[in-house]
Amino acid sequence: MSRTAAIFILLAGSNGLFAVLAGAWAAHGFGIPLIAGGGELADSGSRFQMWHALALLGLAAAHEYTPSAPAGMARLLGTQSLIRLAGIAFAIGIVGFSGGLYATAGGAQISSLAPIGGTVLMAGWLLLALAGGVAIFSRPAPTG
């Protein structure tokens, strides 16, 4: 297993754990006060965090399956590099988006963190789509 895939699996597992913990916090509070409507914010953050944890797990598999590109510009813009960048964007976006929602649910005044994190999550999905496009158009045409 590559180091990148192992890191993505580590991030997937830890984010899955924290998503479940955040969902429990949204539902039960555990003595940590929530603002009015904070339960919904924390629940939304938990759902987004879990979906992106699963996406990180998928990226680990995709990274392992995808062959490395040759050196040079093709490697920089190759499928594996785009998958790696998508994973980095997901990891940063989870912290920004879900973390911003959790902080707001707890009463912190961090209103700009969630939109920035959401934008980074969208960039991650765009990078993943680009990785698929590069993979499709970089394959040799079938013969016969």
Steps between C-alpha positions, in 0.01 A plus 500: 500500500630844412559764762229718344241222520597428862461870590160514329389189692622656826309820419190304399496303825565796726245719322243220514557473875468875554189514280332240721608688813367827357172334409467372855578849630231645272246248624586482870712804587715318760496809721665715233258788437364562152354827377140506381503302176847371579388139491407536134832668421697225674290232330565655160873522574497137607330383181739695276798371697384138467437525126843649446660239726353238267625699201852493649473123529403483133791724408738263678375214281510714185854613577614139536329393178629788287844452344763770548558738212848545353715786627445855389185699435291186448581390852413841644160503329449124499214306647687396816604858573144626452369225729759599761399868471131407529577314824691796638209729410252263668710487818535878518138556399371267772686698764372829362141409420409250770730665754341836427152355548603331826655821631193701406273237661699542820463878494831610343487798268676344200250568224745503207670166568219275372460672160875488442508133596203429274676666210807283563278189505354603163854547367577145614206364301612701197852355532353151520294564186813628325685184604230295332517715188878472482473123539242476221687718252850373574422138413600378161215447256380140477621313196299267288 
